[in-house]
Amino acid sequence: MAQIRDIIRQELLKNGPISFHRFMELALYCPNFGYYEQSGMTPGAEGDFFTSVSVGPLFGELLTHRFSQWFETIDSPKCIVLECGAHEGRLANDVLNSLSALNPDLFQRLEYWILEPSPRLKERQQKSLESFAGKTRWIKSWSDIPLHSIQGVIFSNELIDAMPVHRFGWNAKDRTWFEWGVDWMEPDFVWHQLQRAVLTPFLQPLPTELLDVLPDGFTTEFCPTAANWWTDAAQRLNKGKLLALDYGLTFPEFFAPQRSEGTLRAYHQHKLEADVLKNPGQQDITAHVNFDALISAGEKAGLRTDEFHSQEKFLTAALQLILKDEDRRSSWTPKDTRQFKTLTHPSMMGRSFRTLVQSR
């Protein structure tokens, strides 16, 4: 949108170059004008990107079976499912519909919470979930939830990859990292080397053997927001599971030769855009999740790591739960099969998307 472009431009002209973290924060989340604030920026064929939810309702059904299994270990009169990053509320609707049919007793004592700081998105979600008005509750920030108060499941689906990142480059001659920032050079936004990089524990432990072979200009990203967010979520969990489904990497995988330009990407109308600085507010910007950073943050907050593997393996375990039901086996359709293949086939979403489950 022209408005957010002007907002960023004015900040640059007033204060000078900014970190890419700040640019991405404004481009995606600026109130009223950020990319995710726009009514047309929704997942699916009409938007700029597909998510697992876009494939169809089977994804919500698969998640529901895993959730229901997890709730068997939670003895509480009130159970909570807290979804973070609910977009338009479609996944919440799929989960609630599935749970009401699968486990009516659990459905009766369950509350479905949505963590949503945006008033605009909250309004859209409430409209989408009107039929479940008595079951749903909206939370604006983690600070509104007492520590260790949730018994249930906290989860996000393709949320963490859209959190703002810092972008770093390697100067092989000086053997130092520098931070890429953003500046304005009429008529466009341009990359700018900041004079002082934000020190990050992500880069400090790299072994000398790796730094010796990193090519000049090797680029990578780090998202402190993600680790802090995961810690906040972990600290709210009293008993239950913390789940993330997203595309991402382990720490060593960020430094593979094929990732010399990092993982930062922009998408518009399902096409990869070469320039992530182009048209802020009108294209999605993402970077791969550092799952090792999440695992570490959760364990420091007292959680156990139960599962970390591909979406294919996670959803296949859920399918096995579904097919234990004879009635559901008999109602399985070719459409269900197509949806499951899209969600789990290695050439589609099965391998690139990963799942992390931690528990208390």
Buried (B, 14 or more C-beta within 10 A) or exposed (E): BEEBBEBBBEBBEEEEBBBBBBBBBBBBBBEEBBBBBBEEBBBBEEBBBBBBBBBBBBBBBBBBBBBBBBBEEBEEEEBBBBBBBBBBBBBBBBBBBBBBEBBEEBBEEBBBBBBBEBEBBBEBBBEBBEEBEEBBEBBEEBEEBEEBEBBBBBBBBBBBBBBBBBBBBBBBEEEEBBBBBBBBEEEEBEBBEBEEBBEBEBBEEBEEEEBEEBEEEBBBBBBBBBBEBBBBBBBBBBBBBBBBBBBBBEBEBBBEEEBBEBBBBBBBEEEEBEEBBBBBBBBBBBBBBBBBBBBBBBEEBEBEBEBBEBBBBBBBBBBEBBEEEEEBEEEBEEEBEEBBBBBBEEEBBBBBBBBBBBBB
